[in-house]
Amino acid sequence: MSSQTQTAKPRQSAGKKGLPWPVTALLLLPVVVVLLPTCVVLLIGMVPTAVAYMVDRSRAHHQAITVGVLNFCGTLPGIVDLWERGQTYAAALRISTDALYWLTAYGAAAVGWGIYLVMPPILATYFAMTTARRVVVLRRRQEKLVEEWGEDIRDTTSGAAPSD
C-alpha cells in the first residue's frame, strides 16, 4: 500500500491519563464522608481557586495553579485548627465563620493572583535584557572573527557560509 493511499491516524495527545471521573468520585466518596467537616472548611476556603480555574482559559491553567497553591496554604491553618479541635461540624462552623480564617485563606489567594499578574512583565524584562546582552556578546565575537578572517566572513544576507 502506498503512503498516499493510507489514511492518517489522528495523533493522540500526551495529555493527562488517569481514572475516569466517576471512578475517582467513587473512590473519594468514603474520604469525603469521613472528613466532611474538613471538606466544608476546604470548600469555603478554596473558592478563589475555583474562580481562578473558571477564569483561566489556558490549557496549562497556570493561573489556577498559582492561586490554588497559595490559597491551599492559606486554608491549611484552618484545617490544622479543625483537626486540633476535633472533626466536628461545630468546630468547622466556628472556623468557617472566623474572620481571621477568611483573611488568611483569601489573602493568600490574593497573593497568588498578584504573583500571577506581576511575574510575566518581570520575566519579559529579564529575558529582554539577557537577550540584548547576548546580542552584544555575539556581535563582539563576530567583530573578532572579521578581524581575524577578513570581511568576507561576514554574510548578512543568509545563514549560509560564504563561498570561495
N, C-alpha and C positions, 0 to 999 in steps of 0.2 A: 504494500500500500504506500503510495507516495505521501510526502509530507503535506502536499497541497490538499489532498482529499481528507486528511484526518481533521477531525473537529478538535478545536482547542478545549482543553479541560479548564474549568474555572479554577483559579488559584485559591487555595484555602489560606485564609489569613492565619497568622500566628497569634491569634487573639487568646483571650483567657479560656482555659479549659478547666472544667471542674464539674461539680454536681449540678444537675438542673435545679432551678429554684424551688420546685415543690419538694424535692428530696432534702434540700438544705433546710427549708422551713420545717419539715417534719422532724429532722434531726435536732433543730434548735428549739422546738416546742417544749421539751422537758426542761431545758435550761431556762427558758423564759418563765415557765410556771414556777420553778424552784426559786428563781431570782427575780420575781415580779417587782418587788419594791425597788431593787436596783435598776431594773428596766424602766420603771416610771421615772426615777431620777435621771437616768441617762436620756430618756426620750425628751424630757423637758429641757435638759441642759444642751442637747445636741441639735436643737432647732436651727441655729445658724449654719451648721454643716449641711443640713437638708436644703436650706435655701441656697447655699453656695453650690450644691450639686445641681439643683434645678436651673440656676442661672448660668452655670458653666457649660458652654456649648462645645468645648474642645473634646477631642477624642480621649486624650490622656487625663482629663479632669484635674489639672494641676491646681486650679483654684480651690476645688473641693477638697483636695488632699491637704493643701496648706492650711486652709481654715479648719478642716476636720481634725488634724493632728493637734493643733493648738487648742481647739475647742475641747477635745478629749482631755488634754492636760488640765484645762480649767475645770472640767467636771469631776476630775479624779479626786480632789479633796472632799467633795460632797459624797462621793461613793465610799471613800475610806471612812468618813464620818458616819455614814449609814451603817457600814459593817461594824464599826465600834459600838454604835448604839443598839445594834441588833436589826436583823432583817424584818422590820415590821412596817406596816402601812402608815402607822402614826409617825414613825421616825422619817419615813420617806416624805410624808406630807410636811413635817416640820422643816426638813432640809429644802424641799421644793418651794416653800414659802419664805425662806430666809433670803433677805436682800443681798447679803454677802455672797451667798452661793450664786445668785444670778449675776452679780457683778464679776465674780471670778470666772464663771463659765463664759459669759457673753463678752467680758473684757478680753479674755484670751482669744476668743474668736475674732474680736476686732483687731487684735494684734496680728492674727493670721491674715485678715483682709489687708491690713496695712503692709505687711511683708509682700503679699502678692501684688499690690499696686505699686510699691516703691522699687522692688528689685529689678524689673525689666529695664527701666531707664538707667539705673545704676550699672547694670551689666552691659547695656548698649554702649554707654560711655566708656566703660572699661575696655570692651572689645574694640571700639573705635580707636582708642588711644594705643592699645597694643598693636593693632594693625598698622596704624600710622608709623609707629616706631619700627616695626618690621620692614615697612617700605623704605624707610630711611636707611636701615642697615643693608638691605638688598641693593639699594642704589649705590651706596658706598662700595659694596663688593663689586658691582658692575663697573664702577669707575676704575677700581684697581685692575680688573680684568682688561678693560680697554687700554689702560696704561701699559700693561704687560704684553698684551697680544695685538694691540693696534685697533684702529677704528673699525676695521672690517668685522670684528667680533660682534659688534652691536647690530642687531637686526630687529627693528621695532615693528616691521610690518607683519611678521608671522612668528609663530613659536618654533619654527624650524631653524636648524643650524645654517649658517651661511655657506654657500657653495664656493668651491675653489676657483 
